[in-house]
Amino acid sequence: MTLQTTERPADPAPNQDPAPARARRTRTPRRPGQLGWLASTPAIIIGLLFTVGPLIIIIIFSFLSRPPQGGGVVYEFTLEPYIGFLFQSDFVGNTTFDPRYLSVFGDSLWQAFVTTAVCLLLSFPLALWMATRSAKLQNFLVLIVTIPFWTNLLVRTYAWMLILNDNGIVNNASEALGFGKAELLYTPFASQLGLIYTFLPFMVLPIYASLAGFDFRLAEAAYDLGARKRTVIRRIILPIATPGIISGVLLVFMPAFGSYVQPVLLGGGKVLLIGNLIASQFGDARNWPFGAALSVIILVMLLIALMAIAFYSRKSGRKVEISL
Amino acid sequence: MTDRTSSTTRRTAPRALRLRDFPGVGAISVVALIFLYVPIIITTIYAFNAGDSALVWKGFSLRWFGEVAQNANLMKSVWVSLQIAIVATVVATVFSILFALSVERLRAKGSAIATAILTAPLVIPEIVLAVATLGFIRLIGLPPGMTALMLAHASFCIPFALMPIRARLKGLGSSYFEAATDLGASNWQMFRRVTLPLLVPGIISGAILAFVISLDDFIISNFLSASGATPLPVFLFSLIRRGASPAVNVVATLLLVLAIVVTTITFLQSQRRSTKHA
C-alpha cells in the first residue's frame, strides 16, 4: 500500500548525516539514473506560488485594514483584526471585552479535541488488531480502511444526513420501537459525529503504519518474562506506536479544528466553528483582514504543534513522519 | 470474535494464551469497521430507490441514474471537474517525477525545505489554504475560474503524486542504475530506458491519487470557482444544501465507486511492487 510504504523513512534525516561539515556544504554527487538539481525547480516554483505565496499574503492581509465597503483590503497597517478577536469597540470608542469569537474558538477546540480523542480510542485497537492479523488479511484490511479515506468528503458527510434525518433510519427505528423521534440532524452532536467519521481513517492509517512491522517476538519475550497483556500494550506496543499516534493526532486535530463542511451540513445553522467563521469573513461578511487574522491564528497553532513534534522527535530519537 | 483468524498455524490455544490477541481489541475493531461502512452502504442502497424521496423506499430502480445523466448542469460540472483534474494530474505528476529524481542534488537543507514546502498542503487546514489562495490570486490579478483552479489543484496534488513515486524510487535501490552505467548508458538513455520504466507503477499510483484528490476537492474549489467554472463537488454541495434527494444519492454512489476502483488499483500496484522488489 502506498500509504504505508511512504511512512517508513529509508534514509536518515539529512541533518543527522554524520558527514563532515565541509562535505555537507557541497551538493551530493549525482547518482546514476537521477537528474540535475534544476529538474526540481518546477515543483518548487508551483509550491512557492500556490502554497507559500498565499500563506505570506494571508499573514500580510491580517495586518491591513478593510475597505469601507466590499471585500479586499486597504494598504494601511492596523492591528484591528487581532484586537477585534477579543474586544469590541462601540460608537463612542470604548473597547470592551467581547467573548463571542473566543467562544467560537473554544467550541472549535473542543470539537477538535473530542474528534481526536474518539478517533484515537477507536483507531488504536483497530490498528493493533490489523497489525496482528495474517499478512494477507492485513492487506485486505488496509484496503478496507483506505476506501472511506478516498471517498469524497461531501459524500461521507451527506451519508450522515440520510441517517440522522427526521425520516432517516435511526428515527424510523426508534419510532418503531416506541421511543419516538428525536431531532438528530442539524445539532452539534451531528456535526461532531460527522467529524469523527470523516477523520477516523486519518488516525488508523498512521498508527497502523507504525505497528505494521511490529516484531512479535518482543511481545513473546515479554510474556516469557511474566508480563500480562495489559503490560505488553503499555510498555511495548504503545511506545512503538507513539510516532504514528502523534502523526495521527496532528492529521485529525488540525483539519477538524478548521473544519467547514460538517458544521454547515450536519450542524445546520447551530454550529459555528472557526472554519465557518473564516469562510464567512471572505464571503458575506466581507471582512478579509479579520478572516486573515483568524487564519493566522490557526497557522500559529499548527506551527507550535509542528515544533513540539520536532522537539519530541529530536529528544526521543524517533522520527515522526507527517504524511499519509 | 477476536480470535477467529489468529489461530494460524498453532494449535488452538485458550484465549488468554493467544499471544497476538488482546482483550477488547477485536470487538472495538469490528465496531469501528461497521461504523466506517454503514453510512456508505445506506447511501448506495438508496441510490437505487424508485421513489421521489431520498429516504422513502419505493422499490428498486435505475431511474435516478438516468435522471442524473440528463441533468445538464450536473454534467457540465462533471466536465469542468474532469478538465481541471486532468491538467492538475499531468502537471503534478510530471513535476513530481522531476522533483523525486533531482531533490537529492539540492543541498541537504534545501531539499528538506523544498520537501516541506511541497508537502505543506497535507497539514494546513484546507479552509486556510483556500482563503489564502483567493487573496493571493486577487492580488496577482488572476480572476477566479479555470486557470486559478487548475494551478491551485496542481499545487495541492503534488504531495499525493510525489508520495508513491518517491516510495518506488527508494524501493528500487541503486543496482539497476549502476548496471546501466556499467553498460555505458548515457544520462538521457538511462532516464528514458531505465529510470522512467522502472518508476511506472509509482507514477501510475501517484497520478491516480492526484486525479482523485483534484476531483474530490471541495473547499479550495469553492473559493476559486466562478460562474461557468463550477466543479462537481461545488455543484454537489449546492444540491445537498437544498436537502437530501435521490439525485444526490446517485452522485454519491458514483463517487464512491470511483473511490473503490482507484483504491483497489493503487493497492494492486503496490502489491506488485512489493512482490517484485521486496
Interface residues (C-beta under 8 A of the other chain):
Chain A: M1 T2 L3 T5 T6 A10 D11 A13 P14 N15 D17 R24 R25 T26 R27 T28 R30 R31 P32 G33 Q34 L35 G36 W37 L38 A39 S40 P42 A43 I44 I46 G47 L48 L49 F50 T51 V52 G53 P54 L55 I57 I58 F61 G72 V73 L121 L122 S123 P125 L126 L128 W129 M130 T132 R133 S134 L137 N139 V142 L143 I144 V145 T146 I147 P148 F149 W150 T151 N152 L153 L154 V155 R156 T157 Y158 A159 W160 M161 L162 I163 N165 N167 G168 I169 Y197 L200 P201 V204 F216 A219 E220 Y223 K229 V232 I233 L250 L251 M254 P255 F257 G258 S259 Y260 V261 V264 L265 G275 I278 A279 Q281 F282 W288 G291 A292 S295 I298 L299 L302 L306 I322 S323 L324
Chain B: T2 T5 S6 T8 L19 R20 D21 F22 P23 G24 V25 G26 I28 S29 V31 A32 L33 F35 L36 Y37 V38 P39 I40 I42 T43 Y46 S53 A54 L55 V56 V91 V94 F95 S96 L98 F99 L101 S102 V103 E104 R105 L106 R107 A108 K109 S111 A112 A114 I117 L118 T119 A120 P121 L122 V123 I124 P125 E126 I127 V128 L129 A130 V131 A132 T133 L134 G135 F136 R138 L139 L151 A152 A154 S155 F156 I158 P159 L162 M163 P164 R166 A167 K170 G171 S174 Y176 F177 E178 A180 T181 M190 F191 V194 T195 S205 L209 V212 D216 F218 I219 F223 P233 L236 F237 I240 R241 A244 V248 N249 A252 L255 L256 A259 I260 V262 T263 T264 T266 F267 Q269 S270 Q271 S274
